[in-house]
Structure formats: structure tokens, C-alpha cells
Amino acid sequence: MPSDIVQPPNPDERFCSRCGQPLGLREEGGRLRPACPGCGHIVFGRFSVGVGGLIIRRSRILLVQRAHDPGRGRWTLPGGYVEEDEAPHDAIVREVLEETALTVVPRALLALRHAQNAREQNLYLVFSLALRGPPSALRPDGREIADARWVRPDEVASLGAVGSISKWVIERLARRPGGFRIIPATQQPPPVLTHRWTALYAAPSSRTHHRTPLFRQKE
């Protein structure tokens, strides 16, 4: 029986991205989706993946100030978008280096936020990161980032506009160890024939979970 469930329309998806013909509707996966009557391409939706990094040094958190819109002047965790050919934990290492000149190592996946609007849906993954190299190497890039500071949790409010997810992560997760650990490629299950695994994150087992606080008790 034909489905009467229609994929949410996207005003930007009117023509086929492969051959340019006007899109029609085709049933696929239990709902009607935009599809090309010429080449058969099916539009499953528009998606993006963003990453943010929580870096703590001597009980202070690194925050960066956006230099352009959207959100010019807002303070957030460093981060950006994942490229199509990289894993999320590789993307946050790259973004932190590009924005701040700091070298970091991902420790664990702390949080994942899913959001939708009229044109796309977005996943935002927050990683805990360990600083490698001197903190004195911190240099805002001057293009995406206007400023960068190490701040105590109780100083965040004094900065002014702070990203809601960044603030939530600091308030809820900065003092708590844990998170999903990054599974090395050698420990991942074999991939299916049509894909290659780029990342796998899993809850720590009793043998791998270490209750090491992210904050020092005393300076």
C-alpha cells in the first residue's frame, strides 16, 4: 500500500543535484521522498555534523569568541563542522588547531545534541580534550575567532553572551569524568561491505572506566 507520509519539504530541494531535472515524489523507506524521475536520485534530507571541545587546564576552561555571524561576539567552546571525509574526533582536533593554534588529543565523547530547522538537521558532538603542548601557544586565528580565554566556571557569566550548549556542558559535565570512549580501529567490529567505519564511541567498561577528576581540588 502506498505511503501517505511525506518527508518534510525543503524549499531548497526542487531540482536534482546530479542531473538538474525537477524532483518528484517516490515512496522509499516508508514515506514519500523527493526523487528524480530521470536518474533516480533520492533526497533523504540535508544533514550536518558539528563538533565542540571541552579543554580544561588548571580548573579553567577554554572559550572562544566568534568573529562573524551567526553569533558574532558570542563565547562558545572551540569547534566547527565535520568534513565529509573525516571522523568527528579528528574534526575537533583540526578545528581547535585552526582556531586557537593549540594541539589537543580527544579523550571521550561527552554529549550529543540533535537539532532541526526548516532546511536541515544537525548533530553536535562535544568531546573532552587533553591539551598537548604549551598553553602559551594559544593564538586566536583572527578570522573565525576574535578572542580566546581560559576562564573559571564561575567567570563564564561575566563574559556576556555565551552559547547555550557550551554553557550547559560547562555547568553539567565539566566537573564529572566519564563519557563514551573512542574505540580504536583495531577494536572495532568489521565494517559492512559498502562502508568503512571512521569512528565508534562506546560506554566504558568496568576495565576501562577511570574516575579521574577533570578539575583539581586545590590549586
C-alpha positions in Angstrom: 0.0 0.0 0.0 1.5 3.4 -1.0 2.5 5.5 2.0 0.8 8.8 2.7 3.7 10.0 5.0 5.7 12.7 3.2 9.2 13.7 4.1 9.3 17.2 5.5 9.7 19.5 2.5 12.8 21.5 2.0 12.4 24.7 -0.1 16.0 24.3 -1.4 15.3 20.8 -2.8 13.5 21.5 -6.1 15.9 20.1 -8.6 18.1 17.1 -8.8 21.7 17.8 -7.6 23.0 15.2 -10.0 21.3 15.8 -13.3 19.3 19.0 -12.7 15.8 17.7 -13.5 12.8 18.8 -11.4 12.2 16.5 -8.5 9.0 14.4 -8.0 8.0 12.2 -5.1 8.8 8.5 -4.7 8.0 6.1 -1.9 11.1 4.9 -0.2 11.6 3.6 3.3 8.0 4.0 4.4 7.4 7.6 3.2 7.3 9.7 0.1 10.6 11.4 -0.6 11.8 13.9 -3.3 13.2 11.9 -6.1 14.5 12.4 -9.6 12.4 10.8 -12.4 15.4 10.9 -14.7 18.4 9.5 -12.9 16.6 8.0 -9.9 18.5 10.0 -7.2 16.5 10.1 -3.9 16.9 13.0 -1.5 16.9 11.7 2.1 17.3 15.1 3.7 20.0 17.6 4.5 22.3 16.9 7.4 25.4 18.4 9.0 27.6 17.4 11.9 29.3 19.9 14.2 31.8 19.3 17.0 32.9 21.2 20.1 35.7 20.6 22.6 35.9 20.9 26.3 39.5 21.7 27.3 40.4 22.2 31.0 43.7 23.4 32.3 44.2 24.2 36.0 40.5 24.3 36.6 40.0 26.8 33.7 38.0 26.1 30.5 39.0 27.4 27.1 36.3 29.5 25.5 36.5 31.3 22.1 34.6 34.4 20.9 33.0 34.2 17.4 34.3 36.8 15.0 31.4 36.7 12.5 27.7 35.9 12.2 25.8 34.0 13.1 26.6 34.6 16.7 29.2 37.4 16.3 30.6 38.2 19.8 29.2 35.0 21.4 31.5 32.9 23.5 31.5 29.1 22.9 33.6 26.0 23.2 36.0 25.8 20.3 34.8 23.7 17.3 33.2 23.7 13.9 31.8 21.4 11.2 32.9 17.9 10.3 34.1 17.4 6.8 32.7 14.6 4.7 35.9 12.7 4.7 36.9 12.8 8.4 35.7 11.3 11.7 34.2 13.7 14.3 37.1 13.2 16.8 39.6 14.1 14.1 37.5 17.2 13.1 37.6 18.7 16.6 41.4 18.3 16.7 41.7 20.1 13.4 39.2 22.8 14.4 40.9 23.6 17.7 44.3 23.8 15.9 42.9 26.1 13.2 41.1 28.4 15.6 43.5 28.6 18.5 46.8 27.1 17.4 46.6 24.6 20.2 47.3 20.9 19.8 44.8 18.6 21.6 44.1 14.9 21.9 40.4 13.7 22.2 39.6 11.8 25.4 35.9 10.9 25.2 32.6 11.9 23.8 30.7 13.8 26.4 27.4 14.8 24.8 25.4 14.8 21.6 22.7 17.3 20.6 20.3 16.9 17.7 18.6 19.9 16.2 16.2 20.6 13.3 15.0 23.5 11.3 13.1 24.1 8.1 16.1 23.3 5.9 18.3 20.8 7.7 19.1 18.8 10.8 22.3 19.0 12.7 24.2 16.8 15.1 26.6 18.5 17.5 29.1 16.3 19.4 31.1 17.5 22.4 34.4 15.9 23.2 36.6 16.2 26.3 40.1 17.1 25.1 43.5 16.9 26.6 46.0 19.7 25.9 49.3 18.7 24.3 52.0 21.3 24.1 52.3 24.7 25.9 49.2 26.7 26.6 51.2 29.8 25.7 50.7 28.7 22.1 47.1 30.0 22.2 46.6 32.3 19.3 43.0 33.2 18.1 43.0 33.0 14.3 41.5 36.4 13.9 39.1 35.2 11.2 36.6 32.8 12.8 37.7 33.6 16.3 38.2 37.1 17.7 39.4 36.2 21.1 40.1 33.1 23.3 40.4 32.9 27.1 40.9 30.4 29.9 38.1 31.1 32.4 36.9 29.5 35.6 33.3 28.1 35.6 32.2 31.0 37.9 33.6 33.5 35.4 31.6 32.4 32.4 28.5 34.6 33.1 30.7 37.7 33.2 31.7 37.2 29.6 28.3 38.3 28.3 26.7 36.2 25.5 27.6 32.5 25.9 26.3 29.7 23.7 23.6 27.8 25.4 25.0 24.3 24.7 28.5 25.4 25.7 27.1 26.8 29.0 25.1 23.7 29.6 28.2 21.5 29.1 30.3 23.5 31.4 27.6 23.5 34.1 26.6 19.8 33.8 29.7 17.9 32.6 32.9 19.9 33.3 33.2 18.5 36.8 32.2 15.0 36.0 34.6 12.4 34.5 33.2 9.8 32.1 31.7 9.9 28.6 31.8 7.5 25.7 35.4 6.4 25.0 36.8 6.4 21.4 37.2 2.9 20.2 40.5 2.3 18.3 40.2 0.8 14.8 41.8 -2.4 16.0 38.9 -3.0 18.5 36.0 -2.1 16.2 33.7 -4.7 14.7 34.3 -5.5 11.0 32.5 -3.0 8.7 29.8 -3.9 6.2 30.9 -4.3 2.6 29.5 -0.9 1.5 31.0 1.2 4.2 34.2 1.8 6.2 34.0 2.7 9.8 35.5 6.0 10.6 34.5 6.3 14.3 32.9 4.2 17.0 32.2 5.5 20.5 31.0 3.3 23.4 30.3 3.5 27.1 33.4 2.5 29.1 33.5 -1.0 30.5 34.4 -1.6 34.1 38.0 -2.3 33.0 38.4 0.9 31.1 36.5 3.4 33.2 38.8 5.6 35.3 37.4 8.0 37.8 40.0 10.7 37.3 38.6 14.2 38.0 38.9 16.8 35.3 39.3 19.6 37.9 42.0 19.7 40.6 40.6 20.1 44.1 43.3 22.6 45.0 45.5 25.0 43.1 
